[in-house]
Amino acid sequence: MQPQQVFRAYESTISIEEDVQRTRFCRQCGEPCVSEVVEGGIRSTCTACLAVQYKNPQPAVAVLIVDGGRFVLGKRLSKSLGHGQWCLPCGYVEFYEDYLSAAVREVKEETTLDIRVQSIISVVTNYLSPNIHSLVTVLLAEVIGGELQAADGMEEVAWFPYTGDFPEMAFEADTHIISRYFETDLPGAPVDAAFASS
């Protein structure tokens, strides 16, 4: 199975120029912005403090927790994406934390499980909606403690056997990641053990 690392949940109809024009005020000082060519691209720039208003994808993590031939999924309670659908435990990396600590935290918050991250098994770009583009580091993990229980943002959590069939999934990337792992027995790249568990 070949890797796939870019996933589109929608087809964009907004040009970069139109998107830049939507950033009308500076995030740093609140003054008006203008569109101009900066660093080889059209970007909004503040007329007062000259700050360039970059629009970057949001860094996130997704965690494939495996025990033999089974894996964990959670049924989402979401106001934005995938309400009532299933996904890997996942979430955004906070500004003050590294991606491994974010993975450990997100899994604990959503499933109450304590994990040890074993490896990086993929990095994917998700174009989820015009306002949500994410860059996701996908990690393989094992359980080291706790009991599987639905918690923050999850209606239900469960172990699933890998059969190639899935419940209704929130993110196309998750289906690909799970299938690729089980069909290729992909070990992934090692991680810094000092940050890999709680």
ABEGO torsion letter per residue (X at the ends): XBBBABBBABBBABBAAAAAAABABBAAAGBBBBBBBBGGBBBBBBAAAGBBBBBBBBBBBBBBBBBEABBBBBBBBBAABGBGBBBBBBEBBBAABBAAAAAAAAAAAAAGBBBBBABBABBBBBBABAABBBBBBBBBBBBAEEBBBBBBGBABBBBBBBAGBBBBBABAAAAAAAAAAAAAGBAEBBBBAAAABX
